[in-house]
Amino acid sequence: MCRKQANGNYLVFPFVISIFLCFAVVKDLKYVDSHEWAKVDGNLATIGITDHAQDHLGDVVYVELPEVGANVSQGGSFGAVESVKATSDINSPVSGKVAEVNEELSSSPGLVNGSPYEKGWIIKVEMSNPSELNSLMDSEQYSKFCEEEDAKH
């Protein structure tokens, strides 16, 4: 029961669970099956959680951030997002060193809900192995993954 629509830089996939829902997927990002995204600019990857993830979490009330300079590994947890519904680990799509954290999330964790792909980014990582990007999903693969995952529930 999914219908694909083009919407600017977004692919929007409506689906039915018990009510009609939509989530946004940005075309030029890379995605992992744990619902994090990476935006690559040279050797720097900006990382956050997807619109799909924040929608399932509900209102975010706290984001646990790593220290600048900390090492992260692909698939490894580097922090957590706490919402009114649950606490969820945040996993890094790439390996490297944390170059910057989004300090705004300390006082405004709701940015993860309101702007998951822009103001709600979580960390920036100086990648140590850019070839890891080859193992990540593009927007169409991620949208299909979410569609299949949601159909199971």
C-alpha positions in Angstrom: 0.0 0.0 0.0 2.9 2.3 -0.6 3.0 5.1 -3.2 6.2 6.9 -4.2 6.1 10.6 -4.8 8.8 13.1 -5.8 8.9 16.1 -3.4 11.9 18.3 -4.1 15.0 16.8 -2.5 12.8 14.3 -0.7 11.3 11.0 -1.5 8.1 10.6 0.5 6.8 7.1 1.1 3.3 6.9 2.7 2.5 3.6 4.4 -0.3 2.3 6.5 0.1 0.9 10.0 -3.0 1.8 11.9 -3.1 5.3 10.6 -1.7 7.0 7.5 1.9 8.1 8.1 4.7 9.6 6.0 8.4 10.0 6.5 11.0 11.9 4.5 14.2 10.5 3.0 16.8 12.9 1.6 18.2 11.8 -1.7 21.9 12.7 -1.3 22.5 11.0 2.0 23.7 7.6 3.0 21.7 5.4 5.4 22.1 2.3 7.6 19.5 -0.2 8.8 19.7 1.1 12.3 18.1 4.4 11.0 21.1 6.8 11.0 22.1 8.9 8.1 25.4 10.4 6.9 26.0 13.4 4.8 29.5 13.4 3.3 31.5 16.5 2.5 35.0 15.6 1.6 36.4 13.6 4.5 33.8 14.8 7.0 30.5 13.0 7.6 27.6 14.7 9.4 25.5 12.1 11.2 22.0 12.1 12.6 18.9 9.9 12.9 16.4 9.6 10.2 12.9 11.0 10.0 11.6 7.5 10.2 13.6 6.9 13.5 12.5 10.1 15.2 8.9 9.4 14.2 9.0 6.0 15.9 10.8 7.4 18.9 8.3 10.2 19.6 9.3 13.5 21.3 13.0 13.5 22.0 13.8 14.8 25.5 17.5 14.2 25.7 20.5 13.4 23.4 23.6 11.8 24.9 26.6 13.2 22.9 30.2 11.9 22.7 33.2 14.0 23.4 35.0 15.8 20.5 38.0 13.7 19.7 36.4 10.4 20.6 36.8 7.5 18.2 33.7 5.9 16.6 33.5 2.8 14.6 31.1 1.8 11.8 28.1 0.1 13.4 29.3 1.0 16.9 27.2 3.0 19.4 28.4 6.6 20.2 25.5 8.0 22.1 21.8 7.7 22.8 18.5 9.4 22.1 15.9 9.5 24.9 12.3 10.1 24.0 9.0 10.0 25.9 8.6 6.4 24.5 12.1 4.9 24.7 15.9 5.3 24.8 17.7 4.2 21.7 21.4 3.9 20.9 22.8 6.0 18.1 25.2 4.0 15.9 27.8 5.5 13.6 27.5 4.8 9.8 31.3 5.4 9.5 34.5 5.0 11.5 36.6 8.0 12.5 37.1 10.7 15.0 34.4 13.0 16.3 35.2 16.5 15.0 32.2 18.3 16.3 29.0 17.7 18.2 25.7 19.6 17.9 25.8 21.5 21.2 22.3 22.9 20.5 20.8 19.5 21.2 21.8 19.9 24.9 19.2 22.7 25.3 16.9 21.8 22.4 16.8 18.0 21.9 13.5 18.5 20.0 15.5 19.6 17.0 16.0 15.9 16.3 12.2 15.7 15.7 11.6 19.0 14.0 14.6 19.0 11.7 16.3 15.5 11.7 18.3 16.2 8.5 19.4 19.8 9.2 19.3 21.4 12.6 18.9 18.1 14.4 22.3 16.6 13.2 24.1 14.9 16.0 27.9 14.6 15.3 30.4 15.3 12.6 33.1 12.6 12.0 36.4 12.9 10.3 36.3 9.6 8.5 39.2 7.2 8.8 38.0 4.8 6.1 35.8 6.5 3.5 35.5 3.2 1.6 33.0 2.2 4.3 30.5 4.5 2.5 30.2 1.8 -0.2 28.4 -0.5 2.3 25.7 2.1 3.1 22.2 2.4 1.5 21.2 5.2 -0.8 17.8 6.9 -0.4 15.9 4.5 -2.6 17.4 1.4 -0.9 16.7 2.9 2.6 13.1 3.8 1.6 12.5 0.2 0.4 14.1 -1.1 3.6 11.8 0.9 5.8 8.7 0.0 3.7 9.5 -3.7 4.2 10.4 -3.3 7.9 7.1 -1.5 8.6 5.1 -4.1 6.7 6.3 -6.7 9.2 4.9 -4.9 12.1 
